[in-house]
Amino acid sequence: MGLFSPASSYLGIDIGVSSIKIVELKQDKNQPKLLSYGFTEGSQAGLAFDWPSNAKRAAQMINKVRHEAGMNARQAIAALPGYAVFSSVISIAKVAKSEIDSAVRWEAKKVIPVPLEDMVLDWRKIELPNEANNGTISVLLTGAPRSMVKKYIDIFKEAEINLLSLETDTFSLVRSLVGHDTSTVMLAELGTNTTEISVIDQGIPLLMRSIDMGGISITKAISENLGVGLDRAEQFKFDLNLGGLDQNSQDAVPKTIIEVINPLINELKYVINIFNNKHGRPVEKLVLSGGGALLVNLPSYLSKILNLNVIIGSPWSRISYPADLKPVLDEIAPRMSVAVGLALRQVE
């Protein structure tokens, strides 16, 4: 949907397992302004589960979304899926500035379980909250497989879009959902096949994990339980009210869903405990995003189980847009968080 004529605008492009989401932003009067947004979902995308293997098809769908949404920008930032990227906070001895890169690579060999020549490494110095001066430098290290990076480059080359940068989807979520919040926040991006979990403290991702449980797991469970097709099960999933569910539910469908999301709940509990034990302070709230966050009353259900404030994040909070778009933007907010965060990288 095109809203305004662009001027130095940028695209945030989130290529998911079964969807493509694109947001176009520009800086306007010291505030990011929404120029356009668009997305394609499920079978409409035609990407199945192997979009990286078909750069031409992925490029066609990106340009189809751009065209239908009236987007003119050809400069983009894209996200690498968290499950495919290694991220860790490491410590290196204080060395001369010219030697930091070598020191980082030396330590990276100890924590990355594949040859470094097969990875594209990125790092930046960080200051950990309450970090003592112990003669070391803290570094946030990320590494992505070269083969995956090449696939992204091929897609954008085919689409004739200038790929300015690639980053892990966690960083784009921090930008769009956490912003300048300095509290300890846990993010959970509930995607199609996986859920990416991270703990952010003073804007820095200190703990990142991935679990093989996503929205398709729930859809398949409902489909098998009711004997209906996946499309119908998908619709039923978002009509179900989780607010009254409990572990002793006698309803077959809610019981099935509880069984599916229990691994997610256990992982959330595990991450909370790990962070608390390592850093000595609690997680203050959980922010949900991704299509799976749209399950009715999921925040209140998780809040009860985890004894934690749980909300659905909104990536639009710092962005200017026409007031009459608020209902539809609120509805699609969880799905667009990564794309918004990517575009914000260039306009904030």
ZADO-920748 format. One record per atom (N, C-alpha, C, O, CB): x negated, y negated, z negated. Coordinates in steps of 0.2 Angstrom, whole numbers, plus 5000, padded with zeros to 4 digits. Atoms other than C-alpha are relative to their C-alpha. Glycine has a CB too. Layout:
XYZ;...
//
This chain:
499650065000;500050005000;499649945000;499249924995;500550004994;500450064999;499149845006;500449944996;501049934997;499949985007;499750055003;499449694995;499849935002;500249885002;499950014992;500350064999;498249554999;499550015006;499350075007;499749964994;500650004995;496949515013;499450014996;499349974991;500049945005;500649995004;495249575007;499549955001;499549915006;499750075002;500650054999;493749465004;499550034995;499550034989;500149934998;500549975004;492249564998;500350054995;500250054989;499549954996;499749945004;493249714992;499750065001;499350075006;500850005003;500349945000;492749884988;500550064998;501050054995;499450004994;499649945001;493450054988;499750054994;499150064994;500150045006;500249945004;493450184974;500350065002;501050065003;500249984992;499849944997;493650354981;499950064996;499350084995;499850015008;500149945004;494050504971;500350065004;500950065005;500449994993;499849944997;494050664980;500150064996;499650094993;499550025006;499949945005;494850804969;500150065004;500050075010;500649984996;499949934997;495150984972;500650005005;500550035010;500150054994;499450004996;496850954979;500349935002;500949935004;500550044997;499750074999;497050764981;499449955002;498849975000;500449984994;500550064999;496150604987;500449944997;501049934999;499950005008;499750065003;496450444977;499549955002;498949955001;500150014993;500450064998;495850274984;500349944997;500949934997;500050005007;499850075002;495950104976;499549955003;498949965003;500050004992;500450054997;495349944984;500149944995;500749914994;500349985007;500050055005;494849804972;499649945003;499149965007;499850024993;500550054999;494049634973;500049954994;500549954990;500249965007;500150045005;493449504961;500449935002;500349915007;499349984998;499650064998;494649354960;500149964993;500449994989;500750025003;500050045006;494449214947;499850044994;500250044989;500849974999;500349975005;493349314936;500450064997;500450094991;499949964994;499649945002;494649464935;500050045006;500250025012;500749984997;499949964995;494749614946;500750005002;501250004998;499850084998;499350004997;496249614958;500150065004;499750085008;500149935004;499849954996;497149754965;500249985007;500749945008;500650044997;499950024993;497149744984;500550055003;501050045007;499449995004;499649954998;497849914988;499950074997;499350074993;499850015008;500149935003;498050094983;500350055004;500850045008;500250004992;499749944996;498450264991;499750064997;499250074994;499949995007;500249935002;498350444988;500450055004;500950045007;500150014992;499649944997;498850614995;499950064995;499450064992;499750015007;500049955005;499250764985;500150075003;500550075008;500549994994;499849934998;499350954986;499950025007;499450005010;500750014997;500049974993;499751035002;499949955005;499749965011;500650055002;500150064996;499850865010;499349985002;499249965008;500449944997;500750014999;498050845008;499750055005;499250035009;499650004994;500249954995;497751005018;499350024998;498950055003;500049975007;500749995001;496051025009;499950074996;499450094995;499749954996;500049945004;496551184999;499549994994;499549944991;499850065004;500550015006;495051214987;499350005003;498850024999;500150064995;500650004997;493651204999;499849935004;499549945009;499950065005;500150064996;493651025005;499249985001;499149955006;500349944996;500750024998;491751005003;499750035006;499250015009;499550014994;500349964995;491451135016;500349975007;500050005012;500250075000;499750024994;492451035029;500049925000;500549894998;500750025001;500150075000;491750855030;500449965005;500749915003;499249985001;499550034996;492750815045;500749994998;501049944999;499950045007;499350005002;494350865038;500149954994;500649914993;500350074998;499950055005;494050765022;499949935002;500349894999;499450024995;500150074998;493450615031;500749985004;500949925003;499449995005;499450024996;495050615042;500649984994;500949944995;500350065004;499550015005;496150625026;499849934996;500349904994;500050064995;500250075003;495150475018;500249955004;500649905002;499250004999;499850054996;495450375033;500849995001;501049945003;499750005007;499350005000;497250425034;500349964994;500849924995;500350075000;499850035006;497550365016;499849925001;500349885000;499750034994;500250074999;496550205020;500549965005;500849915004;499349995003;499650034995;497650175036;500749984997;501049934998;500050045006;499350015002;499350205028;500049954994;500649924993;500250074997;500050055005;498850095013;499849935002;499849884998;499650024994;500250064997;498249955024;499349974997;499249914996;500549954998;500750025003;496449955017;499549985006;499550025011;499750064996;500550024995;495149865027;499350014998;498850015002;500149925001;500749995002;493549885016;499750065002;500150115003;500050004992;500449944997;492250005022;499450014995;498950044997;499849995007;500549995005;491149995006;500350044995;500850024992;499649934998;499749955005;491450134994;499550034995;498950034996;500450055003;500349965005;490950214978;500450064999;501050064998;499949964993;499649945001;491350394975;499750044994;499250024991;499950055006;500149975007;491350514960;499850085002;500150115006;500650004996;500249935000;490450684958;500450034995;500550004989;499250014999;499649965005;491550814949;499550014994;498950044995;500350065002;500449995006;490950824931;499750074999;499250084996;500349984994;500249935001;490851014931;499450025004;499150075002;500650055002;500649984995;489551014945;499449964998;498949975001;500249995007;500550045001;488450884937;499750014993;500150024988;500249925000;500350005007;487250904922;499949944997;499649895000;499350045001;500150075004;487250764909;499850024993;500050074990;500649965000;500349995007;486250754893;499749944998;499449905002;499650065000;500450055003;485550634881;499350034998;499450084994;500449964994;500749985002;483650664879;499649954997;499749894998;499750045006;500550045003;482250594869;499350015003;499150075004;500050014992;500749994998;480550554876;499649954996;499849914992;500049985007;500450045004;479050484867;499949935004;499949935010;499350045000;500150074998;478750294869;499350005004;498850025002;500049954995;500650014996;477550274884;500149945004;500649905004;500050065005;500050064996;477150134896;500550015005;500750065007;499350005004;499550004995;478450084908;499950045006;500450075009;500249925001;500249964993;477550154923;500050074999;500050115004;499449985002;500049935001;477550324915;500750034997;500750094996;499550024994;499449985003;479350334909;500350065005;500650115003;500549954999;499749954995;479950424925;499750075000;500150125000;500049975007;500449945000;478650554924;500250044993;500350104993;499349995000;499949975007;479050584905;500850035000;500950084998;500049954995;499349985000;480950594909;500050075004;500450125002;500449955004;500049944996;480650724923;499750064996;499950124997;499649995006;500349955004;479550824911;500550034995;500550094994;499349984996;499549985005;480850834898;500650035004;500950085001;500349944995;499449984997;482250864911;499850085002;500350125002;500149965007;500149934998;481351034916;500250044994;500350104995;499250005001;499949965006;481651094898;500850014999;501050064996;499849964994;499349995001;483551064899;500450015006;501050035005;500249934997;499749984994;484051084917;499850075002;499250085004;499949955005;500249934999;484151264921;499950025007;499950085009;500650054997;500149984993;483851254939;499349965002;499249914999;500649985005;500650044998;482251194949;500249925001;500749915004;499750035006;499950074999;482151004949;500049985007;500449935009;499549964996;500050014993;481751004967;500750015003;500849985009;499550035004;499349994997;483551064970;500549954997;501149954999;500250074998;499650055003;484250914960;499949935002;499349925003;500050014992;500150075000;484550734962;500149974993;500649974990;500549965005;500050025007;484050654945;500249925000;499949895004;499450024997;499950075002;484650484938;500050004993;500250044989;500749985003;500150015007;484250414921;500049934998;499949885003;499450044997;500050075002;484450254911;499850014992;500150054989;500649965002;500250015007;483750204894;500749984996;501049944999;499449954998;499450025004;485150194880;499749994993;499250014991;500550055001;500150015008;485150134862;500650044997;501250014997;500049924998;499549965003;486150264852;500249964994;499849924991;499750074998;499850035006;487250194838;499650034994;499550094993;500850025000;500349985006;486350194822;499350035001;499150074996;500550044995;500649964999;484750254830;499449974996;499349914996;499950005008;500650025004;483250244819;499449995005;499350025010;499850054995;500650014996;481550184826;499550054998;499150054993;499749934999;500449945002;480650354826;499550015006;499250075006;500550064999;500549994995;479450324840;500250035007;499850055011;499550034997;499849974994;480550394854;500549955004;500749905001;500350064999;499550044996;481650324868;500550055002;500450115004;499649975007;499449964998;483350394871;500249985007;500249935010;500649984995;499850014993;483850424889;500650045002;500750105000;499450035004;499549964998;485450474897;499950025007;499849995012;500749955000;500249974994;485050594910;500650045004;501050075001;499450064999;499549974996;486150654925;499650045005;499150015008;500549965002;500349964994;485750784938;500550035004;501050075002;499550054998;499549974996;486750834953;499750045005;499150025008;500449945004;500349964994;486350974966;500049965006;500449935008;500550065001;500150044994;485650904981;500550025006;500749985010;499250025003;499549984995;486751014992;500749974999;501049955004;500150084999;499350035001;488350934984;499949935002;500449905005;500250014993;500150074998;487650764986;500049995008;500349945011;499349974997;500150014992;487250795005;500750015002;500949985007;499650065002;499449994997;489050855007;500449944999;500849925004;500450064996;499650075001;489750685000;499749965005;500149925009;499949984993;500350044995;488550595011;500350015007;500449975011;499250005000;499749984994;489150695026;500749985001;500949955007;499950085001;499350025000;490950655022;500149935002;500549915006;500450024994;499950084999;490750465021;499649985007;499949935010;499649974995;500350024993;489550465037;500650025005;500649985010;499450045001;499549984995;490950555046;500649955000;500949945005;500350074999;499550055000;492250435040;499849935002;500249885002;500350004992;500350074998;491150285045;500149954994;500349894995;500349985006;500050045006;491150215027;499450004997;499050054996;500650034995;500750015004;489650145018;500150024993;500449994989;499849925001;500049985007;489350245003;499549974996;498949984997;499950085000;500450045003;488650124991;499650044994;499150034992;500349944997;500249975006;488450244976;500450064999;501050065000;499949964994;499749945002;488850414969;499950004992;499449994990;499850075003;500149995007;489150434950;500550054997;501050085001;500249934997;499649955003;489850564938;500749974998;500849914996;499750034994;499450035001;491750544936;500149984992;500549934991;500550055001;500050035007;491450524917;499949934999;500249894996;499550044996;500250075001;490650354919;500549965003;500649905001;499349995004;499550044997;492050294930;500650004995;500949954995;500250035007;499550005005;493250344917;499949964994;500349924991;500250084997;500250055006;492250254903;500249935002;500449894999;499350014999;499950074998;492350104914;500749985000;500949924999;499749995007;499350025000;494250104917;500450014994;500949984993;500350055006;499549985006;494950184901;499749974993;500149964989;500150075000;500350025006;493650134888;499849925000;499949884995;499450044998;500250074999;492949964894;499649984995;499050014994;500649965000;500450035005;492249864880;500250024993;499950004988;500149925000;499849975007;493049964866;499450044997;499150085001;500650055001;500649985003;491550004854;500250064995;499750094992;499749954997;499849945005;492550144844;499850065003;499650075009;500750004999;500149944997;492250324846;500650035003;501150054999;499750054994;499449974996;493350394859;499950065004;499350075006;500249945005;500049944996;493650564866;500449995007;501049985006;500250064996;499650004993;494150574885;500150075002;499750115001;499649965005;499849934997;495050724892;500349995007;500949965007;500450044996;499750004993;495250724911;500350065002;499950115004;499449975005;499649944999;496550854915;500150015008;500649985010;500650014996;499949994993;496250904933;500350065002;500750094998;499350005003;499749954998;496851034944;499750074998;500150114996;500050005008;500349945002;495651174940;499650004994;499550054990;499550025005;500450015006;494551104926;500349944996;500649894998;499349995002;499950065005;494650984911;499349984998;499050024995;500550024994;500650035002;493250864908;500149974994;500549924993;499749965006;500050025007;492950824890;499449964998;498849994999;500250054995;500650045002;491750684884;500249964994;500849944992;499849965006;500050055006;491450584868;499649945001;499049945003;499850044993;500350064999;491050404870;500049964994;500449954990;500449965006;500250045006;490250294857;499749945002;499149945005;499650044994;500250064998;490050114859;499850005008;499349975010;499349984996;500150004993;490250144878;499550055003;499550055009;499849935002;500549964998;488950274879;500350084999;500550104994;499350004996;499849935001;489450454883;499550054997;498950065000;500250035007;500549965004;488550564870;500150075001;499650114999;500049984993;499949924999;489350734873;500550015005;501149985006;500350024993;499549984994;490150804889;500050075001;499550115001;499749965006;499949934999;490850974892;500650015005;501049965006;500250034993;499549994995;491951054905;500350074998;499950124996;499750005007;499749945001;493251194903;500450025006;500749985009;500550004993;499649974994;494051304917;500750014998;500950064998;499750075002;499250005002;495851254912;500249945003;500049885001;500150014993;499750064997;496851134923;500750015001;501050064999;499649985006;499350004998;498551094929;500250065004;500850085003;500249945003;499849944996;498551244941;500150064996;500550104997;499550015006;499949945004;498451364927;500750004997;501050054996;499549994994;499350005003;500051304919;500550015006;501050055004;500149934997;499549984995;500951304936;500050075002;500650105003;499749965006;500049934998;500351474940;500450044994;500850094996;499350035001;499749975006;500951534922;500850005001;501150045000;499849984994;499350014999;502651454925;500350045006;500850075006;500249935001;499849964994;502751534943;500150074998;500650105000;499549995005;499949935002;502451704936;500550024995;500950074996;499350034998;499549985006;503551694921;500749995003;501150035001;499949954995;499350014997;505051634931;500150035007;500750035009;500249925001;499949974993;504751714948;500249955005;500549975009;500550064999;499950054995;504751554957;499449985004;498850005002;500349944997;500650024996;503551474970;499749954996;499949924992;500249975007;500450045004;502151364965;500349935000;500249894996;499350005003;499750074999;503051204972;500549994994;500549944991;500249995007;499450015005;504551234961;499750004993;500049974988;500550055001;500349995007;503451284946;499749934998;499749914992;499550065000;500450065001;502451124948;500549944998;500449914993;499749975006;499550055002;504051014947;500350024993;500449974989;500650005005;499749985007;504751114932;499549984995;499749964989;500150085000;500550025005;503051084923;500149934998;500049924992;499350015003;499950075002;503350904923;500649984997;500749924995;499849955006;499350015003;505150914918;500050034993;500550014989;500550035004;500049975007;504751014902;499849954995;499349924996;499550065000;500150045006;504750924886;499650044995;499950094992;500649974997;500449965005;503350984875;500049974993;499850004988;499249995002;500050035007;503850874860;500250054995;500050044989;500549945000;499849965005;504751014851;499750074999;499950114996;500750015001;500349945000;503551154854;499650014994;499349974991;499650015007;500549995005;502651244841;499850085001;500050115006;500350004993;500349944999;501651404839;500550065000;500350125002;499450014996;499649955001;503151504835;500650005004;501250035003;500350004993;499550014996;504251454849;500250075003;499850115005;499849955006;499749934997;505451594855;500249995007;500450045011;500650014996;499850014993;505751514872;499450035004;498850015003;500149925002;500549974996;504751614885;499649965004;499049965004;500350055005;500450044996;504251474896;499549954996;498949954997;500449965004;500450045004;503651354882;499450054997;498850024996;500449974995;500549965003;502751504874;499450025005;498850025003;500350074998;500549984994;501851544891;499649945000;498949945001;500350015006;500450064999;501251364892;499649994994;499049974995;500549935001;500450005006;500651364874;499450045001;498850024999;500450014994;500549954999;499651514878;499549975005;498949995004;500250075002;500550034995;498851424893;499649954997;499049944999;500449985006;500450065003;498351264884;499750014994;499349974992;500549945000;500449995007;497751344868;499250005001;498949974997;500250074998;500850014999;495951364876;499849935000;499349914998;499850035006;500150075000;496051174879;500049974993;499549944991;500549965005;500050025007;496551144861;499450024996;499249984993;500750024997;500649975004;495251254854;499349965002;498949954998;499950075002;500650044998;493951164865;500049934997;499449904996;499950005008;499950075003;494550994859;499850004993;499449964991;500749975001;500250005007;494351044841;499350025000;498949994995;500450064997;500749995000;492651114845;499649945001;499149934998;499850065005;500450064998;492050954853;500049954994;499549924992;500349975006;499950045006;492750854838;499550024995;499249984992;500750004998;500449975005;491850964826;499249995001;498849974997;500150074998;500750014998;490150964836;499849934999;499349924996;499950025007;500250075000;490150774837;500049984993;499549944991;500549965004;500050025007;490650754819;499350024996;499049994992;500650024996;500649975003;489250874813;499349975002;498949964998;500050075001;500650034997;487950794824;499949934998;499349914997;499950015007;500150075001;488250614822;500349974994;500249914992;500449965006;499750025007;489150604805;500549955000;500649914995;499449974997;499450054999;490650504811;500550045004;500450085008;499849935002;499549964996;492350564817;500249965006;500149915008;500650004995;499750024994;493150544834;500749964998;501149994994;500250055005;499450045002;494450404832;500650015004;501250005001;499849935000;499449994996;495650434846;499850045006;499250055008;500349945002;500049964994;495950544861;500449975006;500949955005;500250084999;499750044995;496250464878;500150055006;499650085008;499749945003;499949964994;497050574892;500149975006;500349915007;500750044998;499950034993;496950554910;500150065005;500050125002;499549965003;500049944995;497150664926;500850025000;501250004996;499650064998;499349984999;498750734933;500350044994;500950044993;500150045006;499749955006;498950864918;500249954994;500649984990;499550044998;499850045006;499150714906;500749985001;501049954996;499649945000;499350024999;500950684914;500550054997;501150044997;500149995007;499549965003;501650834905;500449964994;500149934990;499650064997;499650045004;503050764895;499850014993;499850074990;500850025001;500250005007;502550724877;499450044998;499350064992;500650034996;500749975002;500850804878;499649964995;499449994991;499650015007;500450035005;500050664868;500350014993;499950024989;500149925002;499749995007;501250684853;499950074998;499850094992;500849995000;500149935002;501050874854;499350014998;499150044993;500150055006;500749995002;499150864854;499849964994;499449984990;499549975006;500150045006;499150724841;500250044993;499950044988;500449945000;499849965006;500150844829;499550064999;499350074993;500750035001;500449955001;498950984832;499349984998;499050014994;499950045007;500750035002;497350884831;499949954994;499449944992;499749975006;500050055005;497850764818;499649945002;499249914999;499850034993;500450054997;497250624829;500449965005;500949985007;499450035005;499750044996;497850474838;499950025008;499350025010;499949924999;500149984993;498150534856;500549955005;501149955004;500250075001;499750054995;498650414871;499950025007;499450055008;499949934998;500249994993;498750424890;499749935002;500049885001;500750015004;500350064998;497550294896;500349975006;500550005011;499250025001;499850044994;497950154908;499449975003;499149935000;500549954998;500550034996;496650104921;500149935002;499749895005;499750045005;499850074997;497649944925;499949954995;500149894997;500750015003;499950055005;497449854909;499549945001;499749884999;499750034993;500450064999;496049734915;500049985007;499649945009;499350024998;499950014993;496649724933;500649965001;501149974998;500050065004;499450054998;497749584941;500450045005;500150065010;499849935002;499649974995;499249654951;500749974999;500949944994;500050074999;499350035000;501049594955;500450044995;500450104994;500350015007;499749985006;502149614940;500650065002;500750104999;500449954996;499549954998;503449714950;499850075002;500150115003;500449975007;500349934998;502249854954;499950044993;499750094993;499349995003;500249965006;502049894935;500350074999;500050114997;500249954994;499749935001;503350034935;499650065004;499550115001;500750005001;500349944996;502550134949;499250014998;499050064998;500049985007;500749995002;500750094943;499950044994;499550074993;499749935000;500049965006;501150154926;500150075001;499850124998;500549974995;499849934999;501850314933;499450045003;499350105001;500650005005;500649974997;500250354943;499449994997;498950014999;500049985008;500650025003;499050284931;499550064998;498950055000;500249964994;500449945002;498350454924;499650025006;499050045006;500350054997;500349984994;497950504942;499549965003;499149985007;500650025005;500550054997;497050344947;499549984996;499149944999;500549955002;500550035004;495950324933;499350005002;498949955002;500050034993;500750004998;494350384941;499949955006;499449925006;499950085003;500150044995;494650294957;500049924998;499649895001;500650015005;500150075002;494950124948;499349994997;499049944998;500649994995;500750015003;493350154938;499549995005;499049965004;499950064995;500550004995;492350184953;500049935004;499549905004;500250055006;500050064997;492950024962;499849944995;499549894997;500749985002;500250055005;492649924945;499349995000;499049944998;500350024994;500750005000;490849964947;499749945004;499249915002;499750075002;500350054995;490649844961;500349934998;500049885001;500150015007;499750065001;491849704955;500049974993;500249914992;500750005002;500050035007;491549684936;499349974999;499249954994;500250054995;
//
